[in-house]
Structures are given as structure tokens and as C-alpha cells.
Amino acid sequence: MPIFMTIDLAIKALLRNKSRSILTMLGIIIGIASVIIIISAGQGAKSLILGELEGIGANLISTSPGKLGIPNTGQGVLRKRFYDLTVEQPGLFRYVIDSAPAILFAGTAGYKEITKNGTVLGTIPSAFPMYNFKLADGRLFTIYDDRKASNVVVLGAKIAKDLFADESPLGKSIHLAQQNWTVIGVLQDKGSVAGQDSYIFAPISTVEKKLKNSDSLDSWDFLAADQNAVLDAKAEIRAFLRKQNNLTADQEDNFSIQTAEDSINTINSILSYITIFLTLLASISLVVGGIGIMNIMLVSVTERTKEIGLRKALGAKYRDILKQFLVEAFILTIIGGIIGIIVGCIGAIVVAAVGKWATDVPLSSIIVSVGICAACGIIFGYYPAKKAALLDPIQALRTE
């Protein structure tokens, strides 16, 4: 039988049970839409995070106490005196042009009756241009503020909004660790997923003496002369820190060094694994949809036993019956897949708007979706089609 006649018969058979056909397609529609939305959301979130990291600078090198992935046991291998040493000897590094130490303190900031959890980041004035932080209002703290250990802070855009709403925070005092701190500046909104808009920035000496009572650094970031000097700068920094920590040649580093490229690769890898995992979860609905198609096709074979017997009695061959039911299953999955792609693209736009990232629906996700649809139609439609094709015409005609 010509293929166009098979398609015509398959469409007519599906139209005789419109409600059943639509309900059968729902599993495929939901599965395909879920896969596209998840892949799109993963790509959008990845682009946003990587864009922020790249915006900080490709020649940034970060160091922190302990090994990556292993909690620091408090050994404090990065100390503020190491930074002070580099200030006293500005020619200590050949490939580094700037650096910024950081001490973190988690606390509760309050203004009048409003309180918010916040992270105080003690650092130095040169950290702001290093990380591309821009001032929205007021001023940044200075070297003079740091030397005096002044109780002054610069607020990230979000924490400023949370504490002061539409009121200007400049010159106001916030309560932090039972002390009063004067707000001297507010930074521009970075829209950062890393939470940098919720940071409270203070002079590092103030945080060291009045909050942490320790000179142990939580991180120390360096700026290489340019992107080509990153590897040389990294080696230089490693040698310096090993010397300061009195490590012998056979001892491992008790600190971690990461370049911006390392961070990008790590986050890229993590997000890729998460996206794959979520996509596999969403694909379960495709399997469920495929099983639904197989069940409906089996019901259809049972209901049309007499029709199949009559066709075989009139000369229809095994392959004709097999082809007809396969085509029916294929049409159901393809139509469901097309609708699922449309719903998925719309869903991806909505999710991107909520997540505030660019809509990114990879062509690969659509191609994969179409391939999955075709595979579902063939795999889950084959058994019912084969069962129909193997029916004995005489027994089929006797069926009431």
C-alpha cells in the first residue's frame, strides 16, 4: 500500500477518537516542553553567571585558605601581615599589578526597627575598581579610613534598599555587632546572582580589629598585568605563599589558587551536570507519555479487531497493517512533539523573564526533542502494531 494512503487511513482513525488522541499526546507535550524549558533555563543561568565572572576580569586570581572543596580547619594560612608585606615591597611581584585582601563577617544589620542578615566584607579601597564595583551615591572609604579603623561602611544596592527603602542612607547609622556604623556610600546594582549586592563593605582594619579580632584572611585576590600574564602571576603567587607558610618541597599547598578561567570552567561544569540531571528527570515524562501511547494503541487494536480481520481478508499484508499502526503512533508523537516545542519555547521566555536572563533555546534541544518524538513513536508503537499485524483474519472476523 502506498505510504500516502497509509497516512490518510491513520489520520482518519485518529480523528474518529479526537479526545483520546489529544489526551494521549499530553504526555509527549509535557515531556518535550519540560526538556526545552529546563535546557533553556540552564543555558540562561549559565550565561548570566559566566557573564558576571567574565565581567570581573579574565586576569583576576583568587586565593583562599585550605584546599578547594575541603573546609578550612582554621589554620589561617592567609594572614593580613602577608598583604602588609607586599605593600611594603611593591616590587615583590613581577606579573601582579594589584591585590585585595578580604575578611568576611556574617552578622545582622539594623536600622530603626528593620533588621537584615548581611555579610560584612572587610577590604581595601582598591578592591572596588578591581571587581568593577561602581559608586551610585556618596563616597568610598579611603586608606585614611582603613588606618584609623573607622566605623564606616559602603552598602551594596540590595542591602541599602532593604534597610532604607526610599530613604537616603548617606550619613545614617546602622547597628552591627552592637556597634554603630556610618553609611558613607552606596554601590550601583550589579544584579549579581553571587549576592554581591547584599554585601556591606568596610575597611579591612576595622573588620579585623572590631569584628573578627583576627588577622586571618578569608580570601586574597590578585590582578595580573594582563590575560597573558595570568599563569606566570599564578606561579609567582604560589611561590610567595608557600614561602610565607614555611612549606617544604614535599608538603602540599595549604591554600587554594584559582584563576577566573578556573572558576568559569568549574561553574560551567557544575551547571552542565545539573542541567543534564534535570533533563533526565524531565525525560521521565516522555517515557510515561510513550507508555501511554502504547496502551492506547493496544486498546485501539482490540477495538478494531474486526476491521483488521476484514482488511487482511481483502488482501492486506502483514507489513500493511504493521505500517498503518506504526504511522498512527508516529503521527501522535510528532504532533505532540510540535505542540510541546511551541509550549516549551513560550515557557522558556516566561522563565527567562522571571530569572532576568536572556532567553536561550538551543537549536540542539529542539533537534533532540524531534528525535525523541520520532523514537517514541516507533519504539512504543511497534508492539501494538505487531500485535495487530499478527491477528488471524478468521479469528478476527468472528470477534464481536
N, C-alpha and C positions, 0 to 999 in steps of 0.2 A: 504493500500500500504506500503511495506517495506520502512524503512527510507532511505536506500541507494539508492533506486530508486527515492525517492523524492529529495534527494540531487543531483542526476545525472540530473534530469529534471530541477532543479533550476539553476544549473551551466550552462547547455545548454541555458536556457532562458536568463541568464545574458550575456553570450558570444555573443548572437545574437545582442546585443547592447553594444559593448565594450566601445565606447566613453561615452555613457550615464552612464554606470556603474562606470567608472572612475571619471567622474565629480560628481556623487552622493556621492562617497567616500571621496571627497576632504574635505567636511565639517567635517567629522569624523576625518580625518587625521590631519587637522589643530587644531581641538579641543583637541585631545589626545596629540599631540606634545606640544601644549601650556601649558597644565596642567603639563606635565612632566618637561618641561623647567622651569616653574615658581616654582614648588615644589623643584626641584634640586637647582635652584639659591637661593631660600630661605634657604635651608639647608646649602648650601655652605657659604653664607654670615653669617649665624648664627654661624657656626663652626669657621669662621675666627674671628668674633668679640669676641665670648666667649673664644677662644683660647688666644686672646690678653689680655683679662681681667684676665684669669687664670694665664697668664704669669707674670702679675704684682705681683700676690701673693694672696693666699687664706686668709692670715691673715692681709690684709690691711683693715682699717676702715676709711671712709671718712666723714668729717663733713662740712656743709655749712650753711650760714645764711638763715633764713626763712624756711618755710615748703616746702617739695617736691611738685613740680607742681604749686606752688604759687610764683609769682615774689617777690623778696626781695624788700621791700619798703625803703631800705636804712637805716634800723635801726642799721646795723653794729654790730650784736651780737657776731661776732668773731673778736677779736682785737689782734693785734700783741703783746700787753702787756701781754695777756694771755699766749702766747707762751714764751715770755721772762720769765714769772713766772715759767714755767715748766723747763726752762734752769737753773734758779737759784735754783730750788728744784728738782734735778734729781730723788729723791726717791718718788716724788709726786704720781706716778702711780705704781701699783704693777704688772700689767699684760701688760704694754706697754713698749717696748724696744726702740722705736724711733718715731719721728714725724717730719712732714714737713709742714710748713705753706705756703700759696701761695697767691700772689696778682697778679691779671691779669690786663693788659693794652692793649687795641686794638689800633694799630697805623699803620703808613706807614713807612716801612724801605726802605732806598735808598742807592745805591752805584753807583757813577758816574751818568749815565743817567737812570739807571734801578731803578724802584720803585715797591715794592710789599706790599700788605696788610699782616700784621702779628700780632700775639698775643705775647706780652711780658709776660713771666711768671716769676715773682719775687719769688725766693725761697731760700733755703739754700743748702750748698754743700751735706749734707746727703740725700737730695731728690733723687739724681741721682742713687745711689745703691738701694734705696727703690723702685724705679719704674723700675729697671733693665735697665736704660739708660747706654749705653756703649760709651766710647770715641773713635772716629775714628782718630782724629788728634788734636794736641795741648794739652791744659790742661783745667781742670775745675776751676771755681772760688773757692776761699777759704774763710774761716772765716775772714781772714785779709781783703780780698776784700769787704766783707759784712760790716765789722766795719767801713771801710773808705768810704763806699758808692761809690765805684769805678764804673766808666762807662765802665764796661767790660761785654761782652756777650758771650754765647756759643750758636751756631746755630744748629737747627735741620737739618737733611740731606737735606730735600727738599728746605727749605728757603735758605740754603747755595748754593745749585745748581741753584736756581732761580736767586739769586743776583750775583753770581760769575762765573757761568758756570764752565769751567775747570780751572779757576784761583784759586790759593790757597787763602783762606780768612784770614789766620792767620796773625795777625799784621795789617790788613787793618781796616779802619774806616767805619762804616755805619752811615747814618743820621737817627735819630729817635727823634721825638718830638723836632725838632730844636736843637738837641744836637748831638755830635759825640760820638760814642761808639766803643771801640776797640774789635775786634773779637779775642778771645784767644783760642777757641776750636770749634770743630765740632763733633757732635754725629753720631754714626752709624745709618744707615737707619733701622727703625723698620718696615717699610711698614705698618704703622698704619692707620686704617680707622678712627681713632679718631682725626687725624690731628696733632698728636704729632710731626711729622717730620717737621711741619711748625712753631713750637714754637721757640721763641727767649728767651733763659734763661738768667736771670740777677740776681745779688744779691738782696735779698728782701729789704734790707735797701735802696738801690739805687732807686728801683721802688717806694717804699713808699715815699721817700723824693723828688725825682726829676721828677716823672711822675704822681703819683696819689695824692700826698700831703695829704695822709690819711693812718692811720694805720689799717683800716678795712680790714680784710682778706676775700678773696673770697672762700677759702677752707682751711681746716686744716686736713691733713691725718695722721693717726697713724698706727704704726706697732705693732700688738700683738706679744707676746712672741712666740706663735706657734698657729696652727689652733685650738687647743683645748681650747685656752685661749681667743678666739675672743669674745664670749658672755660676759665673765667676764670683758674684756677690754672695751667693748661697754658700759656696765653698769657703769663702773668706769669713763669713758669719759663723759657720760651723766650727772652724778652727779657733776663732776667738772664744766662743762659748765653751768649747772643750778645755781650753787653757784656763779660763776663769773657774771652771768647775773641777780643775785638777784631775782630769780623766787621763788615765794611761792608755797606751795604744791598744791594749787588749780589752778595754772597757767600752761598753756600748754607750751611745749618747743617752743622757738622761733628760733630754729635751727634744722637741719636735720642730722641724723646719718645713714650711710649705710655701711654695710659690703660688701666685694667682692661678697659673696653669694647672698646678696640682689640685687646687681647690675646685677649679672648674671641672676637671676630669673626675674627681671624686663625687661631686654633686651630680654631674651628668650620669655617672654610672649608677648611683643610688636611685635617681629619678627614673632611669630606664628600667631598672629591676622592678620598681614599684608599679610603673605603667604596664609592664608585661604581666605582673601578678594580677593586677586589677582587670586587665583584658582577658586573662584566662578565666577569671571569675565570671565576667560578663558573658563569656563564650558558653558557659553552662546553660544559659537560657536558650542559646542556639541549639544545643543538644536536645533540650526539653522540647523546643519547637519542632525539631526534626522527628522526635519520637511521636509528637502529636500528629504530624503529617502521616507517619507510618500507620498509626492507629486509625486515622480517618480513612486512609486508603484501604485498609483491611475491611473496615465497615462497608466502604463503597463496593469492594469486591463481593462481599456477602450479599449485599442488597441487589447487585446487578448480575448475580449468578446466571439467571435465566437469559439475560441479554448476551452474556459472554458465550453461553452454550449455543444460542441461536447464531451468533456470528461465526463461531467455529463450524457449525453445521453447514453454513453457507459458504465455507471455504477460507475463512480467516485462519492464518497460520499462527504458530506459536509466537514468532517474532512480532507479528502484527499486534497481538494482544499485549505482549510484553512492552512494546514500544508505546502503545496508547496510554497505559497506566504510568509508565515512566514519564511520558510527556506531561501528563496531568500533574504529577508530583513536582516536576521541574517548573512548570508554569506557576504553581502555587508559591514555590520558594523564590523564584525570580521576581514576581510581582511583590511579594512580601519584602524581598531584599531592596527593591527600588524605593518602596514606601519607607522602609527602615532607614535608608541612606538619607532621604529627604528629612525625615524626623530627626535623625542624628545630627545633620548639619544645622538645623534650626536649634536643637538642644545645645550644640557646641557654641553657637552665637550667644545664647542666653547665659551659659556657664561662663563664657569669656567676659560678658558684661558684668556679671556678679563678681568674678575674680579679678576684674580690672586688668586683664591682659589681652593681647592681640588674639583674635580668632585664628586658629591654625588647624585646618583639617587636611592632613597629609593625603596626597593622592594615593599613597600606598595603602592607607586604611580603607579607602573606597574599593580599590582593586582587590584587596584581601577579602572584603565583605562580599563582593560579587562572586569571588572564587568559592567562599564558604557556602553561599547560597546554592551555587551550582552543585557543589559536593553533597550538600544536604538533600537536594532534590534527587540525585542519583542514588546515594547510599541508602537513604531512608525510604525511597520509593521502589527500590529494586525488589525487596522481599514481597510486598503486596502484588507488584506487577508479575513476578514469577509465579506466585500462587494463582493469580488469575489465568495466566497463560497455560498452566498445567491442569486446569479443570477439564474433566472428562465431559465432552459435549452431551452425551446421552444422559449422564447423571445430572448435569446442569439443567437440561431441559425438563427433567422430572421434578426439579425443585419448585416448590410452591412459594 
